Amino acid sequence: MATDGPQPAKKIKLQHNSLRQNALFGMGNPLLDICAIVDKDFLDKYGLKTNDQILAEDKHKELFDELVKKFKVEYHAGGSTQNSVKVAQWMIQQPHKVATFFGCIGKDKFGDILKKKAEEAHVDAHYYEQSEQPTGTCAACITGDNRSLVANLAAANCYNKERHLDQKENWQLVEKAKVYYIAEAATFAREQGFETEDIKEIAKKAQGLPKVNEKRQRVIVFTQGKDDTIMATADNVTAFPVLDIKQDEIVDTNGAGDAFVGGFLSQLVHDQPLEKCIQAGHYAANVIIRRSGCTFPEAPDFH
């Protein structure tokens, strides 16, 4: 996903129409991000590399509690889709709770913290709470400029459609939305047998795949880090360059893709042109990569 975007000096004029609550719906794996500056001994104890991303194994079971007990930690509502709707809500600002989020957590202290953090981000989070698995967590172990990420999905894998999504009060929130976002991580082109590595050609082929609702055209958007963002519509394939950013201004690129999606969605829900959606996505990604984790200042710098 995008790692660069507009420079801070660049202003984007947003048109705030009468946006209503719950207009944006996101569903995914909620994780409580637990961030702390750690020492080498801690990394060595759990076999962690200084700059890596892994899924937790049995040997990491005690890591999360020890991280909290031994170091000064910061908590953030995380997980890819939750990050994106959180950024979208930040870009939108008012009204609060334009963004809705569904996911599964545990009935535990980390779940309580996650609910609080989602509320602080003004996201209308409705979690399915169960007792079989603990709340999903992602430990961000920081050493110098490096981050070692250890994710334990746990409860995030326990979502129950019948007990949550199908409940009348929850389904009403689904029906209330106008824009929906669910993240998928797949080697899409290879799975589809496109037999090409050209990103524009992949976008064009993906746009032309069969579609159930033929009245509404499919739009494909691929981000490529510091390289052009590619958008394919029924009419053409367009490349949108991201603006340069100095290497020494980049703090953390891990949340950049989620931030791009959030910025994009914040304008899509406003019915803005797709070009404006991409511009906002680049802006949001640019803000996030200058900070540690998927965090942002109090308000976007828009006029």
Secondary structure, 3 states (H helix, E strand, C coil): CECCCCCCCCCCCCCCCCCCCCCEEEECCCEEEEEEECCHHHHHHCCCCCCEEEECCHHHCCHHHHHHHHCCEEEEEECHHHHHHHHHHHHHCCCCCCEEEEEEEECCHHHHHHHHHHHHCCCEEEEEEECCCCCCEEEEEEECCEEEEEEECHHHHHCCHHHHHCCHHHHHHHHHCCEEECCCCCCHHHHHCCCCCCHHHHHHHHHCCCCCCCCCCCCEEEEEECEEEEEECCCCEEEECCCCCCHHHCCCCCCHHHHHHHHHHHHHCCCCCHHHHHHHHHHHHHHHHCCCCCCCCCCCCCC
